[in-house]
Amino acid sequence: MYDGTRHERRRRIVPTDPVRRSDTRKRARILPRPGRGDVSASGAYAELEQTRNVVSETLRLYPPTLAVTRQATEPVTLAGYDLPAGAQFLLPQWPVHRDERYWDEPTTFDPSRWQEPESRPGYAYFPFSAGPRNCVGMHFARTELTLILATILDRVELDVSMDGPLTFTPSLQLRPETDIEATVKRR
Ligand code: HEM
């Protein structure tokens, strides 16, 4: 999939993300400020609904794993195509997570979309893959991301100073091509 030149690889996954800098504050506001108490305390995760939604939305637009692979153990017909045993499949999160058949305004960073009960097909979102061989660390990773994000934002304000779209270098994981600079201010 990413066997082109470095430039071509980059171009293919430059997001057309319409989140603008002016939205930064709005985005910051949707994060909780636990303030009193320790966000790692038992029960905190359940209360951090908005932070969980931010994590879900981040994993949708910027899935750290770009694709999962599978190999057919027997002949299979998929979407009308007859495929032999041994056929290899690449299941890429990036385009599926941005497919307008499943997502309203797919390139908009909108954590509130996770407030509604999910009406899309189950496999339209699979940052941790799916099925019996999906990520065994999924729950741990989600919990960790949520608690760390809430802890950081409880203590500091982040102002990301970037012009232009984010660009990424595909490798084993999705990585920003350049450093992302931010001003960090104690709250
Ligand atoms: C944001 C964080 C993470 C993401 C997006 C992620 C994503 C994935 C994906 C897409 C797979 C491939 C599954 C497949 O082929 O169907 C995988 C496998 C795996 N992940 Fe994660 N992962 C994350 C964090 C973690 C953590 C924290 C751990 C361990 C504590 C972990 C342990 C594993 C293991 C052991 C497998 C192999 C499962 C198997 O082959 O049966 N992951 N992960």
Boltz pocket constraint, residues with backbone or C-beta under 6 A from the ligand:
constraints:
  - pocket:
      binder: B
      contacts: [[A, 63], [A, 64], [A, 65], [A, 67], [A, 68], [A, 69], [A, 126], [A, 127], [A, 128], [A, 129], [A, 130], [A, 132], [A, 133], [A, 134], [A, 135], [A, 136], [A, 137], [A, 138], [A, 140], [A, 141]]
      max_distance: 6.0
